[in-house]
Amino acid sequence: MTDDYGTALTHATVTITNHTGSTQSYMATISVNDTNGARIGEINAVSNSLAAGQSATLTGMGATGSAASNTKPGPATCTVASVNRFPS
């Protein structure tokens, strides 16, 4: 969690792996929770056209999202909220 010029942002490193036998695209929603477990934001990560067995690791803008405006900078926990997979 950071406060960038008055905007609360969430940051993570997200790895998406294609465990199928064909090329797929993925959209994952990551829930970001404060140290008390309350949801304070989310990250939407997208990886297009991953070949069978291929992985993509997203950081920076590819794994940054919004947070509640009153969120204080500091550590947070992340959990996968949902994943959608589409043939490419």
C-alpha positions, 0 to 999 in steps of 0.5 A: 500500500502506498500513498502516491500524491494523495492517491491510495494504491495497492501493489503486488507481484502476480504470477499467472500460469497456464496449466492447460494444454492450449494457449489461454488468456487470463484475467485475475482479480486480487483482493487486497486486505489490511492487517485486520482482514478488511478488504481495502482494494483490488488489483486486476491483472491480465495476461494474454495468449499464454502458451501451454505451461507458460507463466507470466509474472506481473509487477509495476503497473500490471499489478497495481490497483486502487484502494479506499481513500482513507487507506494508510500506507503499509503492508497488506495481504492479497488473496485471489478473488476470481480468475477468468480464462479464455481461449486465445 
